[in-house]
Amino acid sequence: MKEIIAIYRREMGSYFASPIAYIVIGFFLVATGFTFTLILNVTMENVFNMQMQRRGAPVDIDVPLITVQQFIGFVGTYLLPILMPLLTMGIYSEERKRGTMEMLMTSPITEFQIVAGKFLASFTLYLFMLAPTLIYQIVMGYYSEPAIPWRIIWSGYLGLVLLGAVLIALGSFISSMTENQIVAGVVTFVIFLMLLLLDVGVRNSSSTFGEIIKYLSILQHHEEFARGIIDTSSILLYLSMTTLGLFLTLRSLDSMRWRRA
């Protein structure tokens, strides 16, 4: 456990010693703030127009609910696949380029401890990036009527946390395969983009293959969380895919040590 904590602290220090963490977090908060404001304004404008058409009659539309669902859906479907490669591309590739990976591999620290420490550090940074967006919900909840749907919010954020864990695990595996972090970032982005396009392609499919892809689609499961549906199968799928990504990373490091032996 001490070795994992040591790797974790080392990674956290390296994140905040470079500008990449500040740039990604800053861009994410600006993008989410703009998106949240845009969704809220458009929804309220639509409600206002409907009231005008009905000569001031009340419209039964839950503005906070629609805003929360669309915001969480947009963040998970579009923002995270774009930004997560920037967080994961240098986890292992930069270490390999600088030669510090060889020092880790020849130390008494095991591959599992390296993978666990680096994953926990990246996941913590992701939580730091995600947490401030709750302020948007709190501010909206203070002024909203009807009351803000906190059950939907917690369900949606649980989905974002689990989705982020999957993307970090997969990005870490890709980063462990190359010494060039630009290549790692581009490949990770392309794979995430393919997952999005595959999800869109089979959305209306009723074939057996389409149903299998739908079940394995991390994006469609995320949409269920955004609607307030917490399904055990969705949680298990996210945890299984995160474990698979970490296992592949572990095997990648193991093969690296074997080639040096």
C-alpha positions in Angstrom: 0.0 0.0 0.0 2.9 2.4 0.7 4.2 1.9 -2.8 0.8 2.7 -4.3 0.5 5.9 -2.2 4.1 6.9 -3.2 3.2 6.5 -6.9 0.0 8.3 -6.4 1.6 11.3 -4.7 4.3 11.4 -7.4 1.8 11.5 -10.1 -0.4 14.1 -8.5 2.7 16.3 -8.1 3.7 15.9 -11.7 0.2 16.8 -12.9 0.1 20.1 -11.1 3.8 20.8 -11.9 2.9 21.0 -15.6 0.4 23.3 -17.3 -1.6 20.5 -18.9 -3.7 19.9 -15.9 -4.6 23.6 -15.5 -5.4 23.9 -19.2 -7.6 20.9 -19.3 -9.5 21.8 -16.1 -9.8 25.4 -17.2 -11.1 24.5 -20.6 -13.5 21.9 -19.1 -15.0 24.4 -16.7 -15.4 27.1 -19.3 -17.0 24.6 -21.7 -19.4 23.2 -19.1 -20.3 26.6 -17.8 -21.1 27.9 -21.3 -23.0 24.7 -22.1 -25.1 24.8 -18.9 -26.0 28.4 -19.4 -26.9 27.8 -23.0 -29.1 24.8 -22.2 -30.8 26.7 -19.4 -31.4 29.8 -21.5 -32.8 27.9 -24.5 -35.1 25.8 -22.3 -36.5 28.9 -20.5 -36.9 30.7 -23.8 -38.9 27.7 -25.2 -41.1 27.8 -22.1 -41.6 31.5 -22.5 -42.6 31.2 -26.2 -45.1 28.4 -25.4 -46.7 30.6 -22.7 -47.0 33.4 -25.2 -48.7 31.1 -27.7 -51.1 30.0 -25.0 -51.8 33.6 -23.9 -50.0 33.3 -20.6 -51.4 29.9 -19.6 -49.0 27.9 -17.5 -46.8 25.3 -19.3 -46.1 22.0 -17.6 -42.4 21.8 -18.3 -39.8 21.0 -15.7 -37.0 23.3 -16.6 -34.5 22.1 -14.0 -35.0 18.5 -14.9 -34.6 19.1 -18.7 -31.5 21.3 -18.0 -29.8 18.7 -15.8 -30.5 15.8 -18.1 -29.3 17.6 -21.2 -26.2 19.0 -19.5 -25.1 15.6 -18.0 -25.8 13.9 -21.4 -23.7 16.5 -23.3 -20.8 16.3 -20.9 -20.6 12.5 -21.0 -21.2 12.1 -24.7 -19.1 14.9 -26.2 -16.9 16.7 -23.7 -15.3 13.8 -21.9 -14.3 11.9 -25.1 -12.6 15.0 -26.3 -10.8 16.0 -23.1 -9.9 12.7 -21.5 -7.2 11.8 -24.1 -5.4 15.0 -23.0 -5.3 13.7 -19.4 -4.3 10.2 -20.2 -1.9 10.6 -23.2 1.2 11.2 -21.0 0.6 8.8 -18.2 3.0 6.2 -19.5 4.3 7.5 -22.8 6.0 10.5 -21.3 7.7 8.3 -18.7 8.9 6.0 -21.5 10.2 8.9 -23.5 12.2 10.4 -20.5 13.5 7.0 -19.5 12.0 7.2 -16.0 9.8 4.2 -16.8 12.9 2.0 -16.8 13.7 3.2 -13.3 10.2 2.3 -12.1 10.4 -1.1 -13.8 13.7 -2.0 -12.2 12.6 -0.8 -8.8 11.0 -3.1 -6.1 7.6 -1.7 -7.1 5.4 -4.1 -8.9 3.5 -3.5 -12.1 0.2 -3.6 -10.2 1.3 -0.9 -7.8 2.4 1.3 -10.7 -0.9 0.8 -12.5 -3.0 1.3 -9.4 -1.1 4.4 -8.3 -1.2 6.1 -11.7 -4.9 5.3 -12.2 -5.9 6.6 -8.8 -4.0 9.9 -9.5 -5.6 10.4 -12.9 -9.0 9.5 -11.4 -8.6 12.0 -8.6 -7.6 14.7 -11.1 -10.8 13.9 -13.0 -12.9 14.2 -9.8 -11.2 17.6 -9.2 -12.2 18.6 -12.7 -15.8 17.4 -12.3 -16.6 18.6 -8.8 -16.9 22.4 -9.5 -19.7 21.7 -12.0 -22.0 20.9 -9.1 -22.0 24.6 -8.3 -24.1 25.1 -11.4 -26.7 22.7 -10.1 -26.6 24.3 -6.6 -27.1 27.9 -8.0 -30.0 26.7 -10.2 -31.5 24.8 -7.3 -31.5 27.9 -5.2 -33.6 29.9 -7.7 -35.6 27.1 -9.4 -39.2 26.3 -9.1 -40.1 23.4 -9.0 -37.3 22.0 -6.8 -34.2 20.8 -8.5 -34.3 17.0 -9.1 -31.4 16.0 -6.9 -32.0 12.3 -7.5 -31.4 12.8 -11.2 -28.3 14.9 -10.5 -26.7 12.2 -8.2 -27.6 9.5 -10.7 -26.1 11.5 -13.6 -22.9 12.3 -11.8 -22.5 8.7 -10.8 -22.7 7.9 -14.5 -20.1 10.6 -15.2 -17.8 9.2 -12.5 -18.0 5.6 -13.8 -17.7 6.7 -17.5 -14.6 8.8 -16.6 -13.1 5.7 -14.9 -13.6 3.7 -18.1 -12.1 6.3 -20.3 -9.1 6.8 -18.0 -8.4 3.0 -17.9 -8.6 2.7 -21.7 -6.5 5.8 -22.3 -3.9 4.5 -19.8 -3.6 1.3 -21.8 -3.1 3.2 -25.1 -0.5 5.5 -23.4 1.4 2.4 -22.2 1.8 1.2 -25.8 3.9 4.1 -27.2 6.6 6.6 -26.2 5.0 9.5 -28.1 2.2 11.1 -26.0 0.9 12.9 -29.1 0.3 9.6 -30.8 -1.2 8.2 -27.6 -3.6 11.2 -27.5 -4.6 11.0 -31.1 -5.2 7.2 -31.0 -7.2 7.5 -27.8 -9.3 10.3 -29.3 -9.9 8.3 -32.5 -11.0 5.2 -30.5 -13.4 7.3 -28.4 -14.8 8.9 -31.5 -15.3 5.4 -33.0 -17.2 4.4 -29.9 -19.5 7.4 -30.4 -20.0 6.8 -34.1 -20.7 3.1 -33.4 -23.2 4.0 -30.7 -25.0 6.4 -33.1 -24.9 3.8 -35.9 -26.7 1.0 -34.0 -29.1 3.2 -32.0 -32.1 2.4 -34.2 -30.9 -1.1 -35.1 -33.0 -4.2 -34.0 -30.6 -6.9 -35.2 -28.8 -9.2 -32.8 -25.5 -7.5 -33.5 -27.0 -4.1 -32.9 -28.5 -5.2 -29.6 -25.1 -6.6 -28.4 -23.4 -3.3 -29.3 -26.1 -1.4 -27.5 -25.6 -3.4 -24.4 -21.8 -2.9 -24.6 -22.1 0.8 -25.4 -20.8 2.9 -22.6 -22.5 6.0 -24.0 -26.0 4.5 -24.0 -25.6 3.3 -20.4 -24.5 6.8 -19.5 -27.8 8.2 -21.0 -29.7 5.9 -18.6 -27.8 7.4 -15.6 -28.7 10.9 -17.0 -32.4 9.9 -16.9 -32.1 8.9 -13.3 -32.0 5.1 -14.0 -29.4 3.4 -11.9 -29.2 -0.2 -13.3 -26.9 -2.7 -11.7 -26.0 -4.1 -15.1 -24.8 -0.7 -16.1 -22.6 -0.3 -13.0 -21.2 -3.8 -13.6 -20.4 -3.0 -17.2 -18.5 0.1 -16.3 -16.6 -1.6 -13.5 -15.8 -4.5 -15.8 -14.5 -2.3 -18.6 -12.4 -0.3 -16.2 -11.0 -3.5 -14.8 -10.3 -4.7 -18.4 -8.5 -1.5 -19.3 -6.3 -1.7 -16.2 -5.6 -5.4 -16.8 -4.5 -4.7 -20.4 -2.3 -1.9 -19.0 -0.8 -4.3 -16.5 -0.1 -6.8 -19.2 1.5 -4.1 -21.3 3.9 -3.2 -18.5 4.6 -6.8 -17.8 5.6 -7.4 -21.5 7.8 -4.3 -21.2 9.6 -5.8 -18.2 9.9 -9.2 -20.0 11.5 -7.5 -23.1 14.1 -5.9 -20.9 14.9 -9.2 -19.0 
